[in-house]
Amino acid sequence: MLGINNALKWAVENNFDYIILPKNQYAICYPNPILIAYNHITLDFHGSTLKVIYDSDSKSPFDPRPGATDYFNYPGPYSGTPDGVSIVFRNANHSHVKNAILIGCKADRSFSNAAEAKIEWTHGIQLASGSAYCSVSHCTISSYMGDGVNINSTSPAALAGFSLGLTANEIDPVTGALIPSTNQTMVSKLIDLPSTPYDSMLISGFGYTRVTALNQKEVDVIYYNASNGYLSRYSNKKIYTPISIPPDARKFRLLFRNETDAAKNMQFTIQYGLSPHHNTIEFNEIYNTHRGGILLGGNYNIIRNNSIHDGNGLLDRKPLFPSTTRYGINQEDAYGDHSIVRDNLLYNLNHGILLGCWSADVYNNLFYNLTGNAVNLYVVQSVTVRQNQMYRCQAGVGIMTTNLPGAHVVIENNNMAYITNQTINGVGYEVYFERNVLIDVNSFSMPDDDKYVCRENRFIWTDKVAGIPFFTVNRTEYSVFIGLGVQREIYSRVYEHIGSIFQNMHLRLETRNQSTKTESVTLRDCNFFNSLLSNRIYATKSRHVSIQTCKLADTVVKIGNINTPDFSATTSISDSKIIATTVPYMIQNESNTGYGWVEMDRSVIEINNTTFNYFVTNVYAVANTASIILKNSTVSYTGTSPYPLPSYYEQSKKTAIRTFVNSRNRFVNIVLPQGEAGRYLDYDPAVEGLQPPVTGYWFRGDTYKHAAPAPGGYAGWICISSGYASAASWKASTAVRIGDQIQVNGRVYEAMTSGTTGASPPAWPTAPNATQTDNTVTWRDMGSLAQFRRYAPISEN
């Protein structure tokens, strides 16, 4: 490489700016890189092959360690030497490398010592020390232990880990003098600029604190001349943003806002001359990687039109790097701002892209056959992931937790096919997951935070999916869910489905906290086709499902309770259209214990088939497990002749029906069956009855109508004293369930636990919320018993 470096030097000194290497095969070795420290040159390797000569079982003549036997640790920090790099851009501007074939040291390593698999410090091409507007293109790079291309975050000069000498001051905007702070500002001491002149600098992170420890990620920079005379001030300079340096400036101060601790370690680095920026890595093939493909440090750098593949050890059957942090494009050990990654192909890797910078744009990349994430985001402030194709990856887009103010991620218009899971665990962001297509995803999850938006996406499941996928998000809007082939069953742990379409889906309607809390699910403005909406509890708390202004075509609504007698599954349907063309019923009760109900109110029900047998069917014949309330609705049959409805409910298991309510409905072209006494009601007991109400809380002045008003009777009952309605009395040695209520001496008590009452009544408390043990039952004082009187007598005339 000495010869190539000498040739470069001669060419530059003789004003050549395009250097072509004669096409051949060249041997290269560490630690002597081809050095590009010149501006405005292009080094064209003309298809030449440069191969690293390496023997991990013999000592390199350049290894400075006397007596060392771990030869494989050279070069790199384990040998106390710099990383091994084949080509280095060092503080170069507008310079380019193209058409090289580089083969690294991995090919010649024996890995006879298992520790050799941990090596990650040899790289193909490196851009360092503030190199800018450079490019690497049309190269083939393989078999390096670290990165094929490495853009690090170093600058020509840096200042870090120094005392800031902070004081609680502000800077006078006219004189530049220190003045007492009035608004939580801290000012540094005067800091000398380097003797080497630089026209700009920036504030970056320090070590693994990539976004600094500043409370506000901006600083003011105040410049002074050699005599401490005030020159100028730049305000609100964001970290990673270039900060211009006036030519006559020799010193500066930094002002920090929202800070009060003069001893605080701000954990930042001042990079003079900037870190590598505005570089382009394009049209390269990087493969047979060990740790990584491209390290993307610096600012405003572009990675595009590259093929990065085979980091899984299958090509050369060498051991894998012993960590899951194997990647195609990575910012784990580098950082910066506004990285652009587009139009790349990444396959046969662990992770595709791992980003940890201030901002980034990831678009139109193709990922396939990855054993990890297609895209994973570390601490970021603003990232867009759009128009990417992700095929057969373990995970789609992952997000880790951030503490940056206003952090947001947009994930839009991506196609994720056969992704095992699309799970976002990180918190601290606003996330917009919009207009994506997901095919056969086994798990989709977003945090319990309403700032995470799931909107206008399309979820498709084929019959190739094994098991029941999980879908967990607080709210979905205007999305499409389709099951191809068999009806697709999913666990839908969603509090609100708004404006979405479901076709051939079986939704197990659940909630995040169902094992510890009674929660509800809302389905509003949705369309369901050939679907099953299942509100079924098993070892959970009670759950209510509210279906509002929806269309249900050949869709069955199910409630169920399996072995959970103390809690209830209830469902209400309102202002909806229900169409039965192929289904023989609309409601299914799958309860072997407990009690639940389904209510249909103000809805339009259209029956198109003569195989429609009844409104509700039961899986079990366990007595009194469900009530069905049909009210204020229109039910019509579309056939030419009136349809004789066989029954309101399945007769063979009718004992499961406690009550079937048919109240204020209009039936068109339907002949109704006879109602069954003791089970069928033609009025709604929630608002009317034959006796005063026995459930609920009533305020003074509330009225309860008589269900069968007659001359000489009364219109109903009026509450004259607010409280709880109850007609049940305490009984000795009687089984009760959670939620059962009784009235004693003008007060109402509710069972907080299931159990059996004692042989004699306890001493009843008389203060609201006070509790009392009654054998194995605990009662809670709910308050006063409501009092009712008849009102509005009906004239005989």
Salt bridges, closest charged atoms under 4 A:
GLU13 OE2 - LYS9 NZ 2.49
ASP63 OD2 - ARG65 NH2 2.84
ASP70 OD1 - ARG65 NH1 2.79
ASP83 OD2 - HIS123 NE2 3.06
ASP108 OD2 - LYS51 NZ 2.50
GLU116 OE2 - ARG109 NH1 3.05
GLU120 OE1 - ARG291 NH1 2.32
ASP147 OD2 - HIS123 ND1 3.31
GLU170 OE1 - ARG233 NH2 3.25
ASP220 OD2 - ARG233 NH2 2.81
ASP220 OD1 - ARG257 NH1 2.79
GLU259 OE1 - LYS264 NZ 3.05
GLU282 OE1 - ARG304 NE 2.75
GLU285 OE2 - HIS309 NE2 2.74
ASP310 OD2 - HIS309 ND1 2.61
ASP316 OD2 - LYS106 NZ 3.36
GLU332 OE1 - ARG291 NH2 2.30
ASP337 OD2 - LYS238 NZ 2.87
ASP343 OD2 - ARG342 NH1 2.59
ASP361 OD2 - ARG386 NH2 2.82
GLU412 OE1 - ARG435 NH2 2.76
GLU434 OE1 - ARG435 NH2 3.89
GLU434 OE2 - ARG455 NH1 2.46
ASP448 OD1 - ARG512 NE 3.86
ASP449 OD2 - LYS451 NZ 3.07
GLU456 OE1 - ARG435 NH1 3.88
GLU477 OE1 - ARG455 NE 3.48
GLU477 OE2 - ARG475 NH2 3.29
GLU489 OE2 - HIS506 ND1 3.88
GLU489 OE2 - ARG508 NE 2.43
GLU496 OE1 - ARG475 NH1 3.05
GLU510 OE1 - ARG493 NE 2.80
ASP575 OD2 - ARG602 NH2 2.83
GLU590 OE1 - ARG536 NE 3.32
GLU590 OE1 - LYS558 NZ 2.85
GLU599 OE1 - LYS631 NZ 3.34
ASP601 OD2 - ARG602 NH1 2.72
GLU606 OE1 - LYS577 NZ 3.90
GLU676 OE2 - LYS654 NZ 2.94
GLU676 OE2 - ARG679 NH1 3.08
ASP684 OD2 - LYS631 NZ 2.81
GLU688 OE2 - ARG664 NH1 2.69
GLU750 OE2 - ARG780 NH2 3.81
ASP781 OD2 - ARG747 NE 2.81
